[in-house]
């Protein structure tokens, strides 16, 4: 799948560039595409430099937690649930605890902690995979849930709105929670249908019901706060949880008489090795994405959507927010640039800007996640992972449009 997808990016870009040259007379598109190749290759190295330090840091702390027995204890507690969702993963396997830590970090917006933990979880799942190059069912479910972008505290979105002068930076808080919940549910259901998982099992229903109650209570609690209080709570909670996790790992290690410094160095060394192996996959995927963007195919898609919506006599305001949604699966930095541009052109509290912020918070950089997570374990055949992840993204976009018309239309 990844082979066809990667080749398809270049072929689609080539066709779009030829159309721009032969029909539109834009001969500079080829120079832009070649420049994009070099820019993305450079960006890949810059990303890897950041990942070297981040992976070494968090995998170091994670190694302390493993030797202290925290990951094993978490895996035992969640064994009944994951026995239904990932039946090929034995109960108590360390991957279960790591997956749970990854989901918790993602939900709190702790991206720097979530990625290293997720990569370690993927490597643990690979130890159970009978194939060296084909993704297992458990790996696909884990990746799709990661790519569905369930985030309870979208602090970065609040900061972008604040920087652009929004009077209420957290105005999109509840819409993002609703849209990202829909995206995650779509990802889970799509994988469950393909893999024939029994979501109607009493244990699964109990866990999902409890999660829905907690999520609903969390939304109700925070939705009652003022904008200033909500922003303060979001920032404090994210940083407090992050540092509390570190202290908990260290104290647990000291209690269990783990040589914490040696354990940290051991885990950090593993993080360095993981980051080193990722570079070829990042170069391949980011260069393909860069060429696709430079070819202008995304602009053509946007113009086609606008024409179709207008021909149907529907409101076209949402189309102005779609650049963020179209580029988000390919590049997080490009999506942020599109979001800020939308805020500046249409106004930070305009409908397109509010919708773009909601889309930014409820979708994920799917192809980057694919490259990083599968690249870390050498997976080349993604099977249904791409389709299910993109479906989750699509549901997130559609839910964002519906919710924003409900809240702001």
VMD Tcl script that draws the C-alpha trace (Angstrom):
set ca {
  {0.00 0.00 0.00}
  {2.72 2.47 0.96}
  {4.60 1.67 -2.27}
  {1.54 2.51 -4.41}
  {0.71 5.55 -2.30}
  {4.24 6.97 -2.53}
  {4.39 6.38 -6.29}
  {0.92 7.88 -6.66}
  {2.01 11.13 -5.00}
  {4.70 11.66 -7.64}
  {2.49 10.63 -10.57}
  {-0.39 12.89 -9.50}
  {2.08 15.75 -8.98}
  {3.53 15.17 -12.45}
  {0.10 15.25 -14.11}
  {-0.89 18.42 -12.22}
  {2.39 20.13 -13.15}
  {2.00 19.25 -16.83}
  {-1.52 20.68 -16.76}
  {-0.25 23.91 -15.22}
  {2.46 24.21 -17.88}
  {0.51 23.19 -20.99}
  {-2.84 24.72 -20.06}
  {-1.96 27.51 -17.65}
  {1.42 28.45 -19.07}
  {3.13 28.13 -15.69}
  {6.57 26.77 -16.55}
  {7.89 27.66 -13.10}
  {6.00 24.82 -11.50}
  {8.82 22.38 -12.29}
  {11.38 24.58 -10.55}
  {9.06 24.76 -7.54}
  {8.75 20.97 -7.43}
  {12.49 20.42 -7.63}
  {13.03 23.04 -4.93}
  {10.42 21.25 -2.80}
  {12.46 18.05 -3.02}
  {15.55 19.74 -1.58}
  {13.53 21.67 1.00}
  {11.82 18.52 2.26}
  {15.10 16.61 2.40}
  {16.50 19.42 4.55}
  {13.36 19.46 6.69}
  {13.68 15.71 7.24}
  {17.11 16.18 8.78}
  {15.86 19.09 10.93}
  {12.98 16.94 12.19}
  {15.41 14.13 12.97}
  {17.63 16.45 15.01}
  {14.62 17.30 17.18}
  {13.60 13.66 17.38}
  {17.08 12.55 18.50}
  {16.84 14.59 21.69}
  {13.15 13.99 22.32}
  {13.31 10.24 21.79}
  {16.43 9.90 23.91}
  {14.84 11.91 26.73}
  {11.50 10.13 26.93}
  {12.68 6.62 26.20}
  {15.20 7.14 28.98}
  {12.46 7.96 31.49}
  {10.30 5.19 30.06}
  {13.04 2.63 30.67}
  {13.02 3.61 34.35}
  {9.24 3.07 34.45}
  {9.61 -0.34 32.82}
  {12.24 -1.54 35.27}
  {10.12 -0.22 38.14}
  {7.18 -2.36 36.98}
  {4.81 0.53 36.15}
  {4.26 -0.44 32.53}
  {3.63 -4.07 33.48}
  {1.09 -3.05 36.13}
  {-0.77 -0.85 33.64}
  {-0.80 -3.70 31.11}
  {-2.34 -6.08 33.66}
  {-5.05 -3.58 34.58}
  {-6.10 -3.08 30.95}
  {-5.68 -6.70 29.93}
  {-9.44 -7.50 29.70}
  {-10.10 -4.60 27.31}
  {-7.14 -5.18 25.02}
  {-7.84 -8.91 24.95}
  {-10.95 -7.95 22.95}
  {-9.47 -5.13 20.84}
  {-6.06 -6.74 20.19}
  {-6.63 -10.49 20.68}
  {-3.18 -11.39 19.33}
  {-1.47 -9.41 22.11}
  {-1.05 -11.55 25.26}
  {-2.48 -10.22 28.51}
  {0.10 -8.32 30.51}
  {2.33 -7.69 27.48}
  {4.34 -4.44 27.90}
  {2.90 -3.06 24.65}
  {-0.49 -2.60 26.35}
  {0.89 -0.34 29.06}
  {2.88 1.67 26.52}
  {-0.17 2.09 24.29}
  {-2.17 3.40 27.25}
  {0.55 5.90 28.17}
  {0.67 7.04 24.55}
  {-3.09 7.61 24.39}
  {-3.03 9.53 27.67}
  {-0.19 11.77 26.44}
  {-1.98 12.45 23.14}
  {-5.25 13.28 24.92}
  {-3.47 15.88 27.04}
  {-1.68 17.39 24.04}
  {1.76 16.19 25.19}
  {3.10 15.48 21.69}
  {6.74 15.46 22.77}
  {6.03 12.62 25.20}
  {3.45 10.77 23.08}
  {5.62 10.11 20.02}
  {8.56 8.39 21.78}
  {6.18 6.27 23.88}
  {4.19 5.39 20.76}
  {7.32 4.34 18.87}
  {8.32 2.10 21.74}
  {4.82 0.59 21.77}
  {5.05 -0.09 18.04}
  {8.37 -1.86 18.51}
  {6.87 -4.03 21.25}
  {3.96 -4.92 18.96}
  {6.46 -5.81 16.25}
  {7.93 -8.51 18.53}
  {4.54 -10.28 18.20}
  {4.25 -9.70 14.45}
  {4.99 -12.83 12.37}
  {5.92 -10.62 9.38}
  {8.91 -8.30 9.12}
  {7.27 -5.99 6.57}
  {3.47 -6.31 6.87}
  {1.52 -4.50 9.58}
  {-0.33 -6.68 12.08}
  {-3.93 -6.05 13.15}
  {-2.81 -4.69 16.51}
  {-0.32 -2.30 14.89}
  {-3.01 -1.03 12.50}
  {-5.52 -0.38 15.30}
  {-2.86 1.42 17.33}
  {-1.78 3.57 14.40}
  {-5.33 4.50 13.33}
  {-6.27 5.55 16.86}
  {-3.09 7.65 16.95}
  {-3.97 9.23 13.62}
  {-7.52 10.02 14.77}
  {-6.15 12.81 17.01}
  {-8.19 12.51 20.22}
  {-7.09 15.63 22.13}
  {-8.79 16.89 25.29}
  {-6.63 20.00 25.70}
  {-5.85 21.67 22.31}
  {-3.61 24.30 23.92}
  {-1.70 25.05 20.69}
  {-4.94 26.05 18.92}
  {-5.72 28.46 21.74}
  {-2.26 29.99 21.41}
  {-2.62 30.53 17.64}
  {-5.94 32.32 18.19}
  {-4.49 34.40 21.01}
  {-1.55 35.47 18.83}
  {-3.96 36.60 16.12}
  {-5.91 38.78 18.57}
  {-8.96 36.63 19.38}
  {-10.99 38.07 22.24}
  {-11.91 34.53 23.35}
  {-9.06 32.18 22.33}
  {-10.87 29.11 23.73}
  {-14.08 29.67 21.78}
  {-13.42 26.52 19.73}
  {-12.75 24.28 22.74}
  {-16.06 22.35 22.80}
  {-16.35 22.14 18.96}
  {-12.86 20.59 18.81}
  {-13.73 18.06 21.53}
  {-16.88 17.01 19.68}
  {-15.16 16.76 16.29}
  {-12.09 14.90 17.56}
  {-14.32 12.45 19.47}
  {-16.20 11.72 16.23}
  {-12.90 11.20 14.40}
  {-11.60 8.75 16.99}
  {-14.87 6.82 17.08}
  {-14.85 6.54 13.28}
  {-11.29 5.21 13.35}
  {-12.13 2.61 15.98}
  {-15.33 1.44 14.25}
  {-13.72 1.23 10.80}
  {-10.86 -0.94 12.06}
  {-13.27 -3.05 14.11}
  {-15.38 -3.74 11.01}
  {-12.37 -4.75 8.90}
  {-10.82 -6.87 11.66}
  {-14.21 -8.18 12.89}
  {-13.68 -7.01 16.43}
  {-16.66 -7.35 18.78}
  {-17.35 -3.82 19.97}
  {-20.63 -5.07 21.44}
  {-18.76 -7.20 23.99}
  {-19.85 -6.22 27.55}
  {-16.26 -5.46 28.60}
  {-15.66 -3.17 25.61}
  {-19.01 -1.44 26.10}
  {-18.24 -0.89 29.79}
  {-14.88 0.73 29.01}
  {-16.29 2.86 26.18}
  {-19.24 3.89 28.33}
  {-16.98 4.87 31.21}
  {-14.75 6.84 28.83}
  {-17.80 8.65 27.43}
  {-18.97 9.57 30.94}
  {-15.53 10.87 31.94}
  {-15.17 12.79 28.67}
  {-18.64 14.29 29.04}
  {-17.95 15.33 32.63}
  {-14.60 16.84 31.61}
  {-16.27 18.85 28.83}
  {-19.05 20.02 31.16}
  {-16.54 21.08 33.82}
  {-14.25 23.01 31.51}
  {-17.04 24.46 29.38}
  {-18.31 26.28 32.48}
  {-15.04 28.15 32.98}
  {-14.28 31.59 31.62}
  {-11.96 31.92 28.64}
  {-9.06 33.13 30.80}
  {-9.60 30.38 33.37}
  {-9.85 27.69 30.68}
  {-6.61 28.77 29.01}
  {-4.86 28.85 32.40}
  {-6.18 25.41 33.38}
  {-5.20 23.93 30.00}
  {-1.63 25.21 30.21}
  {-1.21 24.30 33.89}
  {-2.69 20.83 33.54}
  {-0.56 19.92 30.53}
  {2.73 20.98 32.11}
  {1.79 19.65 35.56}
  {0.89 16.23 34.20}
  {4.07 16.10 32.14}
  {6.37 16.84 35.07}
  {4.31 14.66 37.43}
  {4.84 11.69 35.11}
  {8.61 12.22 35.25}
  {8.64 12.46 39.05}
  {6.39 9.40 39.35}
  {8.75 7.36 37.17}
  {11.78 8.46 39.20}
  {10.15 7.82 42.58}
  {8.87 4.42 41.49}
  {12.34 3.53 40.24}
  {13.96 4.64 43.50}
  {11.35 2.70 45.52}
  {12.08 -0.48 43.56}
  {15.84 0.13 43.88}
  {16.33 0.66 40.16}
  {19.63 2.38 39.24}
  {17.75 5.28 37.70}
  {20.71 6.98 36.01}
  {21.91 3.78 34.36}
  {18.37 2.88 33.33}
  {17.87 6.34 31.82}
  {21.07 6.09 29.78}
  {20.09 2.62 28.58}
  {16.71 3.88 27.36}
  {18.20 7.05 25.85}
  {20.66 4.96 23.85}
  {17.73 3.00 22.44}
  {15.98 6.27 21.55}
  {19.03 7.37 19.57}
  {18.96 4.11 17.60}
  {15.23 4.45 16.84}
  {15.66 8.02 15.58}
  {18.59 7.05 13.36}
  {16.56 4.31 11.64}
  {13.68 6.70 10.90}
  {15.53 9.09 8.58}
  {15.13 7.20 5.25}
  {11.36 6.84 5.80}
  {10.96 10.50 6.67}
  {12.94 11.65 3.62}
  {10.83 9.44 1.34}
  {7.44 10.55 2.65}
  {8.17 14.24 3.19}
  {9.73 14.66 -0.26}
  {6.69 13.05 -1.89}
  {4.36 15.33 0.07}
  {6.45 18.40 -0.83}
  {6.30 17.65 -4.56}
  {2.53 17.10 -4.33}
  {2.01 20.47 -2.66}
  {4.32 22.32 -5.08}
  {2.51 20.88 -8.10}
  {-0.62 22.87 -7.24}
  {-2.89 19.83 -7.10}
  {-4.30 20.90 -3.73}
  {-5.30 24.30 -5.17}
  {-7.04 22.55 -8.06}
  {-8.93 20.32 -5.62}
  {-10.05 23.35 -3.62}
  {-11.30 25.18 -6.73}
  {-13.22 22.07 -7.78}
  {-14.91 21.75 -4.40}
  {-15.89 25.42 -4.41}
  {-17.43 25.14 -7.89}
  {-19.34 21.97 -6.98}
  {-20.75 23.43 -3.74}
  {-21.77 26.63 -5.50}
  {-23.46 24.68 -8.30}
  {-25.55 22.85 -5.72}
  {-26.69 26.15 -4.24}
  {-25.12 25.44 -0.84}
  {-23.29 27.79 1.49}
  {-19.64 28.00 0.42}
  {-18.20 29.65 3.55}
  {-16.72 26.37 4.73}
  {-14.62 26.05 1.55}
  {-12.35 28.89 2.72}
  {-11.33 26.70 5.68}
  {-10.58 23.60 3.62}
  {-6.90 24.40 2.85}
  {-6.12 23.49 6.46}
  {-8.01 20.20 6.13}
  {-6.48 19.32 2.75}
  {-2.86 19.73 3.82}
  {-3.17 18.44 7.42}
  {-2.79 14.73 6.48}
  {0.47 15.61 4.73}
  {2.13 18.29 6.86}
  {1.44 19.70 10.30}
  {3.55 22.81 9.65}
  {1.73 23.50 6.36}
  {-1.64 23.11 8.10}
  {-0.58 25.57 10.81}
  {0.48 28.03 8.11}
  {-2.88 27.61 6.37}
  {-4.73 28.13 9.65}
  {-2.86 31.35 10.43}
  {-3.33 32.59 6.87}
  {-7.09 31.95 7.13}
  {-7.20 33.90 10.40}
  {-5.33 36.82 8.86}
  {-7.32 36.96 5.60}
  {-10.84 36.40 6.96}
  {-10.46 37.54 10.58}
  {-9.61 35.44 13.62}
  {-13.27 35.11 14.70}
  {-14.73 34.68 11.23}
  {-16.56 31.47 10.35}
  {-13.74 30.15 8.08}
  {-11.13 30.85 10.78}
  {-13.17 29.16 13.53}
  {-13.79 26.16 11.27}
  {-10.11 25.93 10.27}
  {-9.10 25.94 13.95}
  {-11.59 23.16 14.68}
  {-10.29 21.10 11.76}
  {-6.71 21.66 12.89}
  {-7.56 20.29 16.33}
  {-9.58 17.28 15.18}
  {-7.38 15.80 12.42}
  {-3.83 14.49 12.29}
  {-0.78 14.44 10.02}
  {-1.70 10.95 8.88}
  {1.09 10.33 6.37}
  {3.74 11.64 8.77}
  {2.39 9.28 11.45}
  {2.47 6.41 8.95}
  {6.06 7.17 7.97}
  {7.30 7.53 11.55}
  {5.46 4.71 13.30}
  {5.73 2.08 10.56}
  {9.18 3.28 9.55}
  {10.44 2.68 13.09}
  {9.81 -1.05 12.70}
  {10.42 -1.44 8.95}
  {6.76 -1.96 7.97}
  {6.21 -1.49 4.22}
  {2.75 -3.05 3.73}
  {0.23 -0.99 5.67}
  {-2.85 -3.06 4.62}
  {-6.03 -1.21 5.68}
  {-4.24 1.29 7.94}
  {-4.18 4.10 5.35}
  {-7.84 3.75 4.41}
  {-9.09 3.63 8.01}
  {-6.87 6.55 9.09}
  {-8.01 8.71 6.18}
  {-11.63 7.81 6.94}
  {-11.11 9.04 10.51}
  {-9.67 12.28 9.09}
  {-12.65 12.68 6.76}
  {-15.12 12.17 9.60}
  {-13.18 14.70 11.66}
  {-13.48 17.27 8.85}
  {-17.18 16.62 8.27}
  {-17.89 16.70 12.01}
  {-15.98 20.00 12.25}
  {-18.13 21.51 9.50}
  {-21.37 20.32 11.11}
  {-20.39 21.39 14.62}
  {-19.21 24.83 13.50}
  {-22.43 25.51 11.59}
  {-24.25 24.44 14.77}
  {-22.17 26.68 17.07}
  {-21.25 29.61 14.83}
  {-23.45 29.38 11.71}
}
mol new
graphics top color blue
foreach p $ca { graphics top sphere $p radius 0.5 }
foreach p [lrange $ca 0 end-1] q [lrange $ca 1 end] { graphics top cylinder $p $q radius 0.2 }
display resetview
